[in-house]
Amino acid sequence: MDTPAASPLTPEQERTTLARVFWRLLPLLFVCYIIAYIDRINVGFAKLHLREVLGVDEAVFGSVYGFGAGLFFIGYFIFEVPSNLILQRIGARVWIARIMIFWGIVSVGMMFINSVTMFYCMRFALGAAEAGFFPGVILYLTYWFPARERARAVAMFATGGVVAGVIGSPISGALLSMHGLAGLEGWQWLFLITGIPALVFGVIVFFILPNGPKDARWLTEPQKAWVQSRLDDEAAFLAHTQEHKFSAIFRSGRLWMFCLLYFLMNVGGYGYELWAPSIIQNFSGKGPFVVGLINAIPYFAAGVMMLYISRHSDRTGERRLYVSVAAAISAIGFAISAYFQNPFIALTALTVAFVGLKCTIAPFWAMVTTFLGGTAAAGGIALINSVGNLGGFFGPYLVGVIKDKANGSNVAALLFLGGALLAMSVLALTLPRVTLKPGTKAPSAS
């Protein structure tokens, strides 16, 4: 084993450099993901007013809405891998900016839907436009952070999804109350106002996001060399455990297990999130704004716990067990929420379910990116995200079908979501343990 080259920086300079990288990149990416997530799930609030717009009978509206909401993930699935391979080739700055501008245009265009067919087409187009954003950022973080620090970086970025629920839920509820202003329906204002930030931040990303350490004008040459050397050293030590060729990943049983785990996570996650406003309205009987405030509670709790769990996972180097335990806790929360009609108990149980589900994200992606390197990282991350996000189609759709069959009851639907997370918990334990502990260079495997 070769001895790593001496660092060109003092320990204090190293800490300063790492902090600069973190705070220069993560806040911007965090805000971008907030925007993406709001545009992805705002249809859950629009649903409260879409039945009349689409002209659908109430008896089948659950299935129609669930299918349309889930079509986002079909568009996402088709274009995800090509998008990430293009990002690796032409750079993150241009490609992420392009993705944001395109999905902003489609999101604003959602205000013009007037039929079931148009609803289906626009949700599919939104998924196609946004394809590559999340896996592109996950790949981009591997250009800056070694595996043993990556869960915290992933969590900071992914927390944007729960912050989107905290701030987006009450905002969405409030926008629905703008009914009649300037001749527009409340749901039209919802799509218009929440779509514009993607256009603005797409331009911002184009001008300020560096493609990698060598392009960061806010780092000195010694700092750039140090950031890159850490990644190079780790890549050398991980070479024997990582897949590097894109063609090889299709023969990897572990990669397909990652796809299945992420699929189950998204069945539970989007099966809940795209129906949460309706579920909360059913057991609370409140209007859109209050529903929005209530809906923000699970997101807030999840955001706090995601950051705590990610830091602890980085500190211990453990990934697999965190994923399994968090998924099991989520399953228990869904099961409890199914059987209690008391609003306080139901909301508490749903909060526990959502917290557990979201706490799987950071250790899961830290585990994935330790396994993949080179071209396989670009294609593999996108493949896992695209196949896994098919759960975002099946989750909402099957929840709608189950609710229609049960005359609107939530019990069977919530048990279905809990079952998906329980299966994820069990399957996660079948993965081999691979840890990279802080202060070490090589992974330990068992």
C-alpha positions in Angstrom: 0.0 0.0 0.0 1.4 3.3 -1.1 1.8 6.1 1.5 -0.5 9.0 0.8 1.3 12.2 -0.3 1.7 14.9 2.4 -1.1 17.4 2.4 -0.2 20.9 0.9 -2.4 22.4 3.7 -2.2 22.6 7.4 -5.0 20.9 9.5 -6.7 24.2 10.1 -6.5 25.1 6.3 -8.0 21.7 5.6 -11.0 22.3 7.9 -11.4 25.8 6.4 -11.4 24.4 2.8 -13.9 21.6 3.6 -16.2 24.2 5.2 -15.9 26.4 2.2 -16.7 23.6 -0.2 -19.7 22.6 1.9 -21.2 26.1 2.3 -20.5 27.1 -1.3 -22.2 24.1 -2.8 -24.8 22.7 -0.5 -27.1 25.7 0.2 -27.6 26.3 -3.5 -28.3 22.6 -4.3 -30.5 22.5 -1.2 -32.7 25.3 -2.5 -32.8 23.8 -5.9 -34.1 20.5 -4.5 -36.7 22.4 -2.4 -38.0 23.9 -5.7 -37.9 20.5 -7.5 -39.8 18.8 -4.7 -42.5 21.4 -4.4 -43.1 21.2 -8.2 -43.2 17.4 -7.9 -45.7 17.1 -5.1 -47.8 20.3 -5.4 -50.3 18.2 -7.4 -51.3 16.6 -4.1 -52.8 19.9 -3.0 -54.2 20.7 -6.5 -56.0 17.3 -6.3 -58.4 18.8 -3.8 -59.9 20.9 -6.7 -59.0 18.9 -9.8 -61.9 16.5 -10.0 -64.3 19.0 -11.4 -61.6 20.4 -13.8 -60.9 17.0 -15.2 -64.6 16.0 -15.3 -64.1 12.7 -13.5 -66.7 10.8 -11.5 -65.9 10.6 -7.8 -66.0 6.8 -7.8 -62.9 6.5 -10.0 -61.2 9.8 -9.3 -58.7 8.1 -6.9 -57.4 5.8 -9.6 -57.3 8.6 -12.3 -55.4 10.9 -10.0 -53.1 8.3 -8.7 -52.2 7.2 -12.3 -51.6 10.8 -13.4 -49.6 11.7 -10.4 -47.5 8.6 -10.9 -46.9 9.2 -14.6 -44.2 11.8 -13.5 -42.0 8.8 -12.6 -42.5 7.1 -15.9 -41.1 10.1 -17.7 -38.4 10.2 -15.0 -37.5 6.6 -15.6 -37.1 6.8 -19.4 -34.8 9.8 -19.4 -32.9 9.3 -16.2 -29.8 7.3 -17.3 -29.2 9.2 -20.6 -29.4 12.5 -18.6 -26.8 11.5 -16.1 -24.4 10.2 -18.8 -24.7 13.5 -20.6 -24.1 15.4 -17.3 -20.8 13.4 -16.8 -19.8 14.3 -20.4 -20.6 18.0 -20.6 -20.5 19.1 -16.9 -23.0 19.7 -14.1 -23.3 23.5 -14.5 -24.9 23.5 -18.0 -26.9 20.3 -17.6 -28.4 21.0 -14.2 -29.3 24.5 -15.3 -31.0 23.1 -18.5 -33.0 20.6 -16.4 -34.3 23.3 -14.1 -35.3 25.6 -16.8 -37.1 22.9 -18.7 -39.0 21.6 -15.7 -39.9 25.2 -14.7 -41.6 25.7 -18.1 -43.6 22.5 -17.8 -44.5 23.2 -14.2 -46.0 26.5 -15.1 -47.7 24.9 -18.0 -49.6 22.7 -15.6 -51.9 25.6 -15.0 -53.5 25.0 -18.4 -54.7 21.4 -17.9 -58.4 20.9 -18.7 -58.8 17.2 -19.4 -57.6 13.8 -18.1 -55.5 13.3 -21.2 -53.7 16.7 -20.7 -53.2 16.0 -17.0 -51.5 12.7 -17.9 -49.4 14.3 -20.6 -48.2 17.2 -18.5 -47.3 14.9 -15.5 -45.3 12.7 -17.9 -43.6 15.8 -19.4 -42.7 17.1 -16.0 -41.0 13.9 -15.1 -39.1 13.8 -18.4 -38.0 17.4 -17.9 -36.8 16.8 -14.3 -35.1 13.5 -15.1 -31.5 13.5 -14.0 -31.6 16.3 -11.4 -31.5 14.2 -8.3 -29.0 11.5 -9.5 -27.0 14.3 -11.2 -26.5 16.0 -7.9 -25.7 12.8 -6.1 -23.1 12.1 -8.8 -21.9 15.7 -8.5 -21.3 15.3 -4.7 -18.9 12.4 -5.5 -16.7 15.0 -7.3 -16.2 16.8 -4.0 -16.8 14.6 -0.9 -15.1 11.2 -0.2 -17.4 8.3 0.9 -16.8 8.6 4.6 -18.2 12.2 4.6 -20.8 11.8 1.9 -23.9 10.9 4.0 -23.9 14.4 5.6 -23.6 16.1 2.2 -26.3 13.9 0.7 -28.5 14.6 3.8 -28.0 18.3 3.5 -29.1 18.2 -0.1 -31.9 15.6 0.4 -33.3 17.6 3.4 -34.5 20.0 0.7 -37.2 17.5 0.0 -38.5 17.7 3.6 -38.1 21.4 3.8 -40.2 21.6 0.7 -42.9 20.0 2.6 -42.5 22.3 5.6 -42.7 25.5 3.6 -44.5 24.3 0.5 -47.4 22.7 2.3 -48.8 25.9 3.9 -47.8 28.0 0.9 -49.7 25.5 -1.4 -52.7 25.7 0.9 -52.6 29.5 0.9 -52.3 29.7 -2.9 -55.4 27.6 -3.3 -57.3 30.3 -1.5 -56.4 32.8 -4.3 -59.4 31.5 -6.2 -60.8 34.1 -8.7 -57.8 36.5 -8.5 -57.1 37.8 -12.0 -59.6 35.4 -13.3 -57.5 32.3 -12.3 -58.5 29.4 -10.2 -56.6 28.7 -6.9 -55.0 25.6 -8.4 -53.8 27.6 -11.4 -52.1 30.1 -9.1 -50.5 27.1 -7.3 -48.8 25.8 -10.5 -47.9 29.3 -11.7 -46.2 30.6 -8.6 -44.4 27.4 -7.6 -43.1 26.9 -11.2 -41.3 30.3 -11.5 -38.5 29.7 -9.0 -37.1 26.8 -11.2 -36.6 29.2 -14.1 -34.9 31.8 -11.9 -32.6 29.3 -10.1 -31.8 27.5 -13.4 -30.2 30.7 -14.6 -28.4 31.2 -11.2 -26.9 27.6 -11.4 -25.7 28.3 -14.9 -23.6 31.3 -13.8 -22.2 30.2 -10.4 -22.0 26.3 -10.1 -18.5 25.0 -10.8 -18.3 21.7 -12.6 -15.6 20.4 -10.2 -12.8 21.5 -7.8 -10.6 22.7 -10.7 -13.3 25.1 -11.8 -13.9 26.6 -8.3 -12.7 30.2 -8.4 -13.3 30.4 -4.7 -10.6 27.8 -4.0 -6.8 28.4 -4.1 -4.7 26.1 -6.2 -3.4 24.3 -3.1 -7.0 23.9 -1.9 -8.1 22.5 -5.2 -5.2 20.0 -5.1 -6.1 18.9 -1.6 -9.8 18.3 -2.4 -8.9 16.3 -5.5 -6.1 14.3 -3.8 -8.5 13.1 -1.1 -10.8 11.7 -3.8 -7.9 10.2 -5.7 -6.5 8.5 -2.6 -9.9 7.0 -1.7 -10.5 5.9 -5.3 -7.3 3.9 -5.3 -8.2 2.1 -2.0 -11.8 1.4 -3.1 -10.7 0.2 -6.6 -11.1 -3.5 -5.5 -14.7 -3.1 -4.3 -16.1 -0.6 -6.8 -17.7 -1.2 -10.2 -16.2 1.2 -12.7 -17.5 0.1 -16.1 -21.1 1.0 -17.0 -21.6 -2.3 -18.8 -20.6 -4.3 -15.7 -23.3 -2.8 -13.5 -26.1 -4.7 -15.3 -24.4 -8.0 -14.1 -24.3 -6.9 -10.5 -26.8 -8.5 -8.2 -26.0 -5.8 -5.6 -26.9 -3.0 -7.9 -30.3 -4.6 -8.7 -30.8 -5.0 -4.9 -30.2 -1.3 -4.6 -32.8 -0.7 -7.3 -35.3 -2.8 -5.4 -34.7 -1.1 -2.1 -35.1 2.3 -3.6 -38.2 1.1 -5.4 -39.8 0.1 -2.1 -38.7 3.3 -0.4 -40.5 5.3 -3.1 -43.6 3.2 -3.0 -43.9 4.2 0.6 -42.7 7.8 0.2 -44.6 9.0 -2.8 -47.6 6.7 -2.0 -47.8 8.8 1.2 -46.7 12.3 0.0 -49.0 12.5 -3.1 -52.0 11.5 -1.0 -51.1 13.1 2.3 -53.2 16.3 1.9 -56.3 14.1 1.2 -55.5 11.7 4.1 -55.0 14.6 6.5 -58.2 16.3 5.3 -60.1 13.1 5.8 -59.2 12.6 9.4 -59.0 16.3 10.4 -62.0 17.8 8.4 -60.0 21.1 8.0 -59.7 23.4 5.0 -56.7 23.6 2.6 -54.6 26.1 4.6 -54.9 24.2 7.9 -54.3 21.0 6.1 -51.1 22.5 4.7 -49.9 23.5 8.2 -50.7 20.0 9.5 -48.9 18.4 6.5 -45.8 20.4 7.3 -45.3 18.7 10.7 -44.0 15.3 9.5 -41.6 17.1 7.1 -40.2 19.3 9.8 -39.5 16.3 12.1 -38.0 14.3 9.2 -35.6 17.1 8.3 -34.2 17.3 11.9 -33.8 13.6 12.2 -32.3 13.2 8.7 -29.4 15.5 9.6 -28.8 13.8 12.9 -28.9 10.3 11.5 -26.6 11.2 8.6 -23.9 12.7 10.9 -24.1 9.6 13.1 -23.9 7.3 10.1 -20.8 9.2 8.9 -19.2 9.0 12.4 -19.7 5.3 12.7 -19.2 4.4 9.1 -22.3 2.1 9.3 -24.9 2.3 6.4 -26.8 -0.9 6.1 -28.1 -1.1 9.6 -29.3 2.5 9.6 -31.3 1.8 6.4 -32.9 -1.3 7.8 -33.8 0.1 11.3 -35.2 3.4 9.8 -37.4 1.5 7.3 -38.7 -0.8 10.1 -39.7 2.2 12.2 -41.5 3.7 9.2 -43.4 0.4 8.7 -44.5 0.5 12.3 -45.7 4.1 12.0 -47.8 3.3 9.0 -49.4 0.3 10.7 -50.3 2.3 13.8 -51.8 5.1 11.7 -54.0 2.7 9.8 -55.8 1.5 13.0 -56.3 4.8 15.0 -58.9 7.3 13.9 -58.0 9.8 16.7 -56.4 12.7 14.8 -53.6 13.2 17.2 -52.6 9.6 17.3 -52.9 9.3 13.5 -50.8 12.3 12.9 -48.2 11.2 15.4 -48.0 7.8 13.7 -47.7 9.3 10.2 -45.0 11.5 11.5 -43.0 8.5 12.8 -43.6 6.7 9.5 -42.4 9.7 7.4 -39.4 10.3 9.7 -38.3 6.7 9.4 -38.7 6.7 5.7 -36.7 9.8 5.1 -33.9 8.7 7.4 -33.1 5.9 5.0 -32.1 8.3 2.2 -28.6 9.5 3.3 -27.1 6.2 4.5 -28.6 4.5 1.4 -27.0 6.8 -1.1 -23.7 6.9 0.9 -23.7 3.1 0.6 -24.5 3.2 -3.1 -21.7 5.7 -4.0 -19.2 3.6 -2.1 -20.0 0.7 -4.4 -19.8 2.6 -7.7 -17.0 4.6 -9.3 -16.0 6.0 -12.7 -18.6 5.8 -15.5 -20.5 3.2 -13.5 -21.2 6.0 -10.9 -22.9 8.1 -13.5 -25.0 5.3 -15.1 -25.4 3.3 -11.9 -26.7 6.1 -9.7 -29.1 7.1 -12.5 -30.3 3.5 -13.0 -31.0 3.0 -9.3 -32.8 6.3 -9.2 -34.8 5.7 -12.3 -35.8 2.1 -11.6 -36.4 3.0 -7.9 -38.5 5.9 -8.8 -40.9 3.6 -10.6 -42.1 3.1 -7.0 -43.2 6.7 -7.3 -45.6 5.6 -10.0 -46.9 2.4 -8.4 -47.2 3.8 -4.9 -49.7 6.7 -5.6 -51.5 4.6 -8.3 -52.0 1.6 -6.0 -53.0 3.8 -3.1 -55.7 5.3 -5.4 -56.9 1.9 -6.5 -57.0 0.5 -2.9 -58.9 3.6 -1.7 -61.4 3.3 -4.5 -62.0 -0.4 -3.7 -62.4 0.5 0.0 -64.9 3.3 -0.6 -62.3 5.9 0.4 -61.0 4.2 3.5 -57.3 4.8 4.3 -56.7 1.6 6.4 -55.7 -0.8 3.6 -53.7 1.8 1.8 -51.6 2.7 4.9 -51.0 -1.0 5.6 -49.8 -1.4 2.0 -47.3 1.5 2.4 -46.1 0.0 5.7 -45.6 -3.4 4.0 -43.4 -1.9 1.4 -41.1 -0.4 4.1 -41.1 -3.6 6.1 -39.9 -5.5 3.0 -37.2 -2.8 2.5 -36.0 -3.2 6.1 -35.7 -7.0 5.7 -34.0 -6.9 2.3 -31.5 -4.3 3.4 -30.0 -6.8 5.9 -29.2 -9.1 3.1 -26.6 -6.7 1.7 -22.9 -7.3 2.7 -21.6 -4.8 5.2 -19.1 -2.4 3.8 -18.0 0.4 6.1 -15.4 3.2 5.7 -14.7 4.6 9.1 -13.5 8.2 9.6 -9.8 8.5 9.7 -9.2 5.4 7.7 -8.4 5.0 4.0 -9.6 1.5 3.2 -13.0 -0.1 3.7 -13.7 -2.9 6.0 -15.9 -5.6 4.7 -17.8 -8.4 6.4 
